[in-house]
Amino acid sequence: MKSIKALSALLLLALLLGACSSTPGNKPSRTKTAADEGPVAAAGASILPPGPVLPNPYMHNKPALGRQLVQRFEQATSAMRNKQWAQAETLLQQVIAENPKLSGAYLNLGFVYRAQNDTARAEQAFTRAIEVNHTNLDAYNALALLQREKGEFAAAESNYRKALSVWPWHPESHKNIAILYDLYMGKQQEALPHYEAYQQLVGDNDKQVNSWIADLQRRLGITPKPKAAPTVAEPVAEEPVDEN
């Protein structure tokens, strides 16, 4: 049973992070130069809080749920992985009816609507996920991504900043707000420290972000300095806890 739950948690985590993360895609290439930007922070200077990484509040406030509700939640995520959207929606609505304070159910419901191009209901679901649990970092990111796609850049920025105010060590929030600044708001000098914070949190494994950082440093006329020491951040996901 433990191995099954562990596998379910990993799959749910991949689903949540994959849906919340955003990449530039085929958007216009970066064009600003150092002359356009003015003074910038020194490369390698970390905007992360000093000291050890504090616990992710979302991970440390897991709800205790009954076995039947846990099973229904897992069935819903399984249906999502299989792109059985109608079944997933039905199961998630049942979970919400039984426990309307389960933020992760609203978040996944938003992903179901988004997969079906129902942007309005997806936005409502993501907003509700935040209302019932203001520490749901994935919900802030999912909502911000929708807002970015609609051209509501200030609203998207606000939600990324809210996520980082909840937990400043959230890698995806740093990455996504950096993309927003870099490609959509013309704030390259503000983008760079967030890219670097993301890199510090996840290491050098994300080669795409590494190349973005190098390109942005070149265009801003910055000579790379030694990187800050890697910081280990916890993953973000909500896994219902079986109290039985």
N, C-alpha and C positions, 0 to 999 in steps of 0.2 A: 504493500500500500504506500509506504514511504517513497519507493522509487517511482511509482505512478504519479504521486503528487509532485515530486521533484521535477519530473518531465513536464507535467502540466504547467508548473511555475515557469520553467525555462521557455516554453512555447508562448505563454502569455506575455512574458517579458519581451520576447522578440517582437511580438505583435504590437505591443504598446509602444516600444521605442521606435520601431520601423514606421509606424503611422505618425508619430509625432515629429520625427526628424524631417528636415527639409534640406534640399540641395539646390544650388543655383540653376541647374539644368541648362537650357539654351538661352538664358537671359543675356542682355547685352553685356559685353565684357567691361571690366573696370577701366575707367578712363581718367580719373583724377590723378594729379601729380602732387608732389610735395609743395610746389608753389601755390597750388589751389587750396591746400589744406592748412597751411600755417604750422605752428609748433605741434609736435606730437610727443607722446610718451616714449621714453627710451625702450628700444626693443629688449625683450626679456624681463621687463618690469612687470611683476604680477599684480593683478587687481584682486586676486583672491585674498580673503581675510588671513592674517597671520596666525600661526599656531596650527594645532591639529584640526582635522576635519571633524566637525560636529555631526552627530547622528542626523540622518534624514528624517524629519518629523513625519513624513508620510509613511515611511517604513515602520516607524515606531508607534503608530496608532492604528494597527490592524484591527478590524472588527472581529469579534468572536461570533461565529454563526453556527447554526445547526447543520447536521450532516446533509439533510435533504436540500437545503438551500445551496450548500457548497457544491453538491452534485449538479444541481441545475445550472449554477454559474459555470462549472467546468464544461457542461454540455453546450452551453452557449458559446464559449470560446472555441470549442471543437467545431461547432457549426460555422463560426467565423473563419477558421482556418480552411474549411472546405468550401467557403464562399456560399454557404447556404443561408443567405441573408434573411429570408422570411422566417426560417426556423430560429435563427439567432435572435431576431427581434422579438419573437413570441416568448422565448425563454427569458430574455433580459427583462421584458415587461413583467413577467411573472416574478422574477427576482425583486424588481423594484416595488411591485405591489405588496410583497411580503416584507421587504425592508427598504423603505424609501430613503434611508440615510446611507445607503451603500454607494459611495461616489464612483467606484470602479464600474458599477453596472451602467450608470449614466455615460461614463466615458466610452465604454465599449458600444453602447447604443449609438453614440455619436459616430463611432467608426463605421457601424453598420449603415447608418444613413449616408455617411460620406461616400462609402463604397458604391452606393446607389445614386450618387449625384444629387442627393436631397440636402442641399447646403443649408437651407433654412432650419430644418429639423436637427441637423447635425450641430449647428451653432447653438440651438436651444439646449440640446443634450449636454454639450461641453460646458455651457454656462451653468446648467443645473449641477453638474459634477463639482464645479468650483463652489457653488452656493452651499452644498451639503458638506463639503470638506475643502476648506480654503488652502490646504497644504497639498492638494493634488497637482503636482508639477506637470504631469503629462496633459492634464486638462487645459492648463494655461497655454501650453505649447500648441495643442491641437486647435484651440480657439484662435490663437494668434496667427497660425498658418492660414486658417480660413480668412481671417481679416486681411492678411497680407495679399492673398490671392484676389480679394475684392478691391484692393487699392487703399484699404484703410490702414495706412502705415503707422499713424500715431497710435491707434488703438492696439495694433499688434505690438508695437514697442512697449506700450503700457503693460500688456499682459506678460511679455517676456521679463520685464523689470519686476513685476509682482512675483513671478516665479523665483527670480533670483533673490528677492527680499525674503522669501520663505526659506530658501536654502541656497546660499551663494555658491555652493560647490556642485550645482547641477550641470553636468557637461552639455546636455542638449540645449539647455536654455542659453548658454554662452555661445554655442555654435549657431543657433538659429537667430539670435539677435545680431550676431556678427554678419550673417548673410543679409539680414534686413538692412543694416547700416551700409554694408558694402555695395550691394547691388540695387537697392531700392530707394535709399534715402540720401545717398551721396555723402555719407559720414564715414569715410574710410579711416580717419584717424581714431574714431571711436570703435570701429570694427576690429582693428588690429589687436587691442588688448583682450578682447573677448575670444578671438580665435586662439590667442596664446594661452588664455586661461583654459579653454577646451583642451588644447594640446597638453597642457600641464596635468590636467585631470586624467586624460586617457592615455598619455604617452605618445610615442611617435608612430603608433600603429595605423593611424588614419592618414594614408599617403596623400589623399586628395586635399585635406586641410593643410597638411605640411606644404604642399605646392602653393596653395592660396596665400599662406603666410609669407612664403618666400617672394611671391609675386607682388604682394602688397607692400612688403618692406622695400622692394626694389623701386616701386613707383613712388613711394613716399621718401625715397632717398635715405633710408635707414640702414646702417650697417648692423647686421645681426650680432647680438651679444650673447654670452653664455646663458643658456636657458635656466629658469628656476627649477629647483628640485621637483621631481614628479610628486604629485599629490594623489592619493588613492581615494576615490569617491565611491560610495555605495551605489548599486543599481537602483532604479526606481520602478516599482511595480506594485500592484495591490493584489495580494493573494488572500482570499477569504480563509479564515482560520476555523477549522472544525473543532468545536468545543467538546465533542463527544469522544 
